[in-house]
Amino acid sequence: MTWAPFQGSRTAGWAIALLFVAPAVAVAQVQQAYYQPRGASTHRAQFANFLRGGSDVWMDAHGDPVVVPASYCGEACGPMGCYGGGGCYGGCGPMGPGGGCACCAPGNGPYPYGPPPGNTMAQPPGGWSGEYSPYMQPCEEECGRGHWLGDCCLLGGGGLFRPVDQCGPHFFDFSAEAVYWKKDRAADPRVIFATIGVTNVSEGFDPALALTTDNLDLDYEPGMRLTARHDLGALSFLEIAYSGLYEWGAVSQIEGDANIFTGFSDFGINPPNGAGLDATEQANLARVELRHELHNAEISVRRYWIGFNPRVTGTLLAGFRYTRLTDELSLRTIGNAGNAFIPYRTENDLVGFQGGGDVWVTVRQGCRIGAMGKAGIYNNRMESTDNVYASTRADVLFEQVKGDRVAFIGEGGVSVVCDLLPSWSFRAGYDVLFINTVALAANNFDFDNEIFLGGTRTPVLREESSALYHGANIGFEHVW
């Protein structure tokens, strides 16, 4: 009995139904009108304009600007949409127009296969770059579908490898790398320590009968590099890096029958046959040992930049750098009349500012290649110390000399980074480091023989040498 009034009154029932259905229909009509591109049916456009108050800006039911989904292309593509699964985009695809879909046909505007119906955006001279190129076909013909990253396909012309992926700047929070570097030479220039037989080295000599820094092969040695970054703002960050634990070592020697002469006698020429220099001349053995270390610490501010194409990004760098280079070398001689042991040690502490940057090109989604370079002018605080232990001396001679010079450091390298997991990436590369105006132990070795003849000598600091390092690196990057 309770429901009888409703059962007997169709008018009331329809009224209640309309109360719920009408708003839904109105909202559907509004949304359909708002998403209707310009050039659509007149009544829908008029209805949308009426609800928008005559505005030409697309708005949703809440009065906010509409963000049109990328999968929407209008009615010309059918209910699935141009970019929807199974729609006509699958017919044309990245291989070119097809399937008879109007919105996928080439045309003006910032769309790979032409604009949606009614789009009025004009194409700039030369066409749209990157993934928005509306003339994908001509570029594809230029590259050739068989090319891999070839020509314009790499940097955004179109074709099979047009940049449809998201290509943001290269970013990480922390990286750890194993570095395998080689020091190019033990001395700059070469130093001759001893020869077998009396030799005028200015006229040439047999390398097999001589002991020089060329015999000290500083092969590849392992080290490490750690880098941490902290955001300072939307486009800049602080970077702190350390690399080091490189320890190079080498040993070389020559043996004879009391016929080895060193630089203290000008290799047996002055004094003739090394007369009076029993500790070092007419020796049976001459041996050189070298140990070298390099450490580096940097703190820099980097700022991102974006190139002419989203694939090309990079950073600019300005910061502070500290590099420490130590060199230890010793000469030992053993003879019938005496022996000597002379170790040298040089230290270089370079402090200063540097600038530089890097550039990265996204090859494919999650994989990029890059190159970096940085350089700076530094103050090099140098120190050279040596001791002379000789059987012909009653005491041990100690010498020390210090100095400051302006030095230069330049560093460059190439790398490849590939994503393994959302937070982890693999990286590998090759680096080159050049340091100019440094003091090396071999080049500071003093062959003034007054220390064996009862006289004195003034130590001299020789700092016009250079050091070159190069090698590979491999490691991981992490983002949290």
Secondary structure, DSSP 8 states (H G I E B T S, - for coil): -TTHHHHT-HHHHHHHHHHHHHHHHHHHHHHHHHTS-TTS-HHHHHHHHHHHTT-SS-B-TTS-B----TT---GGG-TT-TTSTTSHHHHHGGG---TT-GGGS--SSSSTT---TT------TT---GGG-S-HHHHHHHH-TT-SS-GGGTTT--GGG---S-------SEEEEEEEEEES-SSSS--EEEEES---GGG---GGGEEEGGG-----EEEEEEEEEEE-SSSEEEEEEEEEEEEEEEEEEEEEEEEEEEGGGTTTTTTGGGTT-TTTSSEEEEEEEEEEEEEEEEEEEEEEEE-SSTTEEEEEEEEEEEEEEEEEEEEEEEESS-EEEEEEEEEEEEEEEEEEEEEEEEEETTEEEEEEEEEEEEEEEEEEEEEEEETT-SS-EEEEEEEEEEEEEEEEEEEEEEESSSSEEEEEEEEEEEEEEE--TGGG----GGGTTT----------EEEEEEEEEEEEEE--
